[in-house]
Amino acid sequence: VSSLNYGLTDSLEIFALYGSVTASVDDNEKSRAIVQFDTAQISTDRTNGDIPASGSVSFYLRLKNYPHTSTSPTSFTLVVAPVSRSWDEGRGQSYDDEDLNQVGSNWLTASSFPEVAWSTAGGDYHETPRFTASFVTGEEDIEIDVTSLVNQWIDGTKTNYGFGIFLTSSQEDVTASYYTKRFYSRTSEYVVKRPVLESRYDDAKKDNSSTFFL
């Protein structure tokens, strides 16, 4: 159902289910995920000297695999793309929670109060930069270097509306099913498994001891 969202569940679900209505790729059922981080804190940390300047630090998007009993896809690729417009986090927790699962963004709308439609069903995304993650067993985590995009968010050349995560178009629109890949969400009870935007840099303190001689 294109009007549903599950923004407050403990997992992010991504899939494409072939011919769920009719035997046509036009009726493939699809699910995508969006995650957003507060990059303003990164700018503050950089100003305070807690992290290095641009060029001396890398940023990685990390999502942890969420084990489940449903069928997992194998040998597939996920795209990670910058969302290009603002959106509202969904409030749904289950299919039966009708008061909440139709509030917020969904396949057709970026927000519900007021209702604002995506320009393209499934979400609006910048063409560049885009990143990919390949999966063999379907149980792998995501760990992608997204430094180029985060630097654009920090320097203001792009507005931070988060990352969209979805199957490639050739996999979403094919006569086969990719059901279902899940990652832990920000509402998971397992704090260490929630989505992370991780900064990596060398903060080792070095001296000239290697050049001493007796």
Secondary structure, DSSP 8 states (H G I E B T S, - for coil): -TT---TTSSEEEEEEETTSSSSSGGG-EEE-EEE---THHHHHHHHTTSS--TTS-EEEEEE-B---SS----SEEEEEEEB-S--------STT-TTTTTSS--SSEEEETTEEE-SSTT--B-SSS-EEEEESSS---EEEE-HHHHHHHHHTSS----EEEEE-HHHHTSSS-EEEEEEE-TT-S-GGGS-EEEEE-------SGGG---
